[in-house]
């Protein structure tokens, strides 16, 4: 079974046929799914994607999640100390910032050791390094 983290951008693209990344991630899911695939994400990513989707697509995404399309991992308040530290480290005022969705996936990578990620945030996830120095593998 291949485990892959799922960022908000691809989650959005999967349910928005007019999104420029739709075909890419839809095809990637089909290709990877043939050999066993488990997707993992966090609630901040779900909230971000849901906010950006129109209601019919939003409800379709939420039903897909309900049916097990992706496993959603919650983090506890005591994890916020680390999350805030990472957000601070990767925020360059006036340039880039690590938002909560990205930080939550960073946390999930630290917790699970999963480094493969479906994302459209290539610039950001290319610069993030886990505490052991490992980087993400972008899909």
N, C-alpha and C positions, 0 to 999 in steps of 0.2 A: 504494500500500500504506500503510495506516494503522498506525503503531507506537504501542503502548500498554503502559505498565508495569503489572504485575500484583502486587498486594500479597497477603500471606498470607490476609487475611480473605476476599476474593473467591475465592481459590484453594480455600480450605476450603469456602466456600458452594457452589461449582460441583459438588462431589462429596458434599455432605451435603444430600440432598433435604429434610430436616426443618429445615435452617437458615433463619432468617427472611429471609436475603438471597439464597437460592437462586434464586427465580424472577426477581428483578431482574437478577442477573449472568448467568444462563442466557439470558435474553431479550436482554440487552445483547450478549453474545457472538454470538448468532444475527444480530441486527440489524447489528452492525458487520462481522461476517464476510462478509456478502453483498457488500461492496464491497472486500474484501481487508483482512485484519487480521493483524498480527504481534504476538504477545504476548511481552513480555520480563520476566524476573524474576531473582532471585538465589537462591543456595542457602540463605541464612538464611530466606527466605520459604518455600521448599519444606520445610525442616526444621520450621518452626513449624506449617505446615498439616498435615504428615504426623503430627506429634505429637498433634494434636487430632482427627484422623480415626480412626474405628474401622478395624480391619484390612481388611475388604473394600473400603471406600471409599479407604483409604490406598493399597492396591495398584492400584486403578483409576486414581487420580491419578498414581501413579508410571508406570504403563503409558502414560497419556496424554502425560506428559512425554517418555517414551522414544520415542513415535511423533511427536514434534514439535509437540504442542499448545501448548507455550510454550518459548521459548529461555531457557535458564538461563545466566546470566553469572557466572563466578567472579571474585573479586577476589584480588589477590596480597597477601602480607604487607606489602609496601611501601605499600599503600593504607591500611593501618590507622592511620597517623598522621593522615591527613585524616579518616578515619571517626571516630576518637576525638575529634578536635577538634570535629566537627559534633555528636556525641553530647553532648559537654560543653556546647556552646553552647545546645543545645535541651533540656537537662535542667534542670528547676526542682525542686530537692529538696522532696519531700513533695507535689508536685503532678503534674507530667508529666515524662516522660522520652522521649528518642528512643532506641528500642531498636535492636538490631543489624539487625533486618530493615528497619526504616525507614531507618536510616543506609545500608544497602546499596543501597536503591532511590534514595536521594538521590545516592549515588556514581554509580549507573548513569545517572541523569538528567544529572549533570555530564559524564560520559564520552560520552553519546550525544546530548545535547540534547533528549531526549524528555521532555516535560512532562505529557503526558496520563497519568493513572493511575487504575486501578480500585482503589478502596480503601473500606473502611468506617471508616477512621480520619480522618474529615472534620476534626475539630478539630486534629489534629496536622498533617496535610498542608496544611491551610489556613494554618498559621503558618510553615511552612518556606519559606525563601527561598534560592535558589541564589546562588552568589557574585556573579553579575551582577544580582541583585535580582529575577529572575523567580520567579514562583510556579507551583505545580502547577495543572493543570486537572483537577478531580476528576470522574470518571465514576461 
